[in-house]
Amino acid sequence: MNQLNKKTLLLFIVIFVHVSVLDLFFVTLDGAVFLWDENSQLLTIATHFVIAIMVVLLYLAISTFRIKYKKGALQMGEKMWWVSSLLMLAAIAVILI
């Protein structure tokens, strides 16, 4: 198993566990409320799996782009930097709303 595969697998495991633990409980004034039944449903586990897969695919896409950009195989103009910056700002706004 090469280095990229190990990093990718580790990223998937960390993101999957992270999302699952974050979804496992919430804290109120009376203390922590654990959602064992809801978190053990197949739909919830599948959702966590899909989230982890999407993060890994985004990581692979960005890594591939970064490597090709460093080698000079890809060129980005000034307009593309502006468009990608605006898209990122829009994505952050959607997440915050």
C-alpha angles and dihedrals in degrees: 000000000000127000096262092052091050092049092047093049092046091049091051092050094046094048093045093050092042094053092043093051093046090052093046099078147001130204126238132175088270093053139265120341113206119208099205097152096045093044094050095056117113093237092055093048090047090051091052089048092051091048091052092047091050091051091049092049090050090049091051092047093050092045092050091047092048093051093048091045092052091050090053094243090122129046126195124199128214093262092055091055090052093048093048091048091051091047090052091050090049091050091050090049092051091050093049094048 
